[in-house]
Amino acid sequence: MIQISQVYANDSNSLKFIERIYTESFPPDERRDFSDVIRLLEENDDFFIVLLSDENKAVGFISYWEWNDFSYVEHFAVDSSCRGSGYGATAMTELLKRINNPAVLEVEKPLDDISQRRIRFYERLGFVLCTRPYTQPPYSSEKQPLELYLMSFGKIDLNQVFDTVASRIHQKVYGVE
C-alpha cells in the first residue's frame, strides 16, 4: 500500500531521495535548481511536495501547487527501480482525492512512444488532454521554453478557462507575467 507524506524543508533524508529522482527523471529544461525547490518549501504556502513510500521504502514523489480553484501538479516521478509496479497510478489517484479540487498538469506533446504512453497513463486516471498551444516558460535564463500540452482532471473545462489557468501557472510557478 502506498503512503503519501508531506515533506518539509528540514527533512533532509527525504529531500536527498527526491533530489536524486528529480534529477534523474527530468531533463534540465524541465526542472528548477533543487535549491530553489527547497526555498519554495520554506517560503511558499501554495507549494507542496509529498513523498511516496511503500512500507518504509521511498518510491517516488509529487510536487504540486494548491490554490482555491485548482491545483497544478508540477513534478511527478517514481524511482526507475519501482516503475511498472502500480505505484504511480495509486499515488496520483490518492493525491487527487486528497487535494479535492480540479488538477492540471503539463505533458510533452505525443511525438514519441514515451510521451504517448505518459498521456495514456494520465487519461486512464481520468485526465483530459487539451491540445491548445501552451508554452512552459523557462525555469531560468539558462533554460529553454518548452512547447507542451495541458491535461486536466475533475470539474474544470480547460477550453473555457485556458487563459486563466495558463496565466496563473506562468505567474505563480514560473514567475512570468
Secondary structure, 3 states (H helix, E strand, C coil): CEEEEEECCCCHHHHHHHHHHHHHHCCHHHCCCHHHHHHHHHHCCCEEEEEEEECCEEEEEEEEEECCCCEEEEEEEECHHHCCCCHHHHHHHHHHHHHCCCEEEEEECCCCHHHHHHHHHHHHCCCEEEEEEEEECCCCCCCCCEEEEEEEECCCCHHHHHHHHHHHHHHHHCCCC
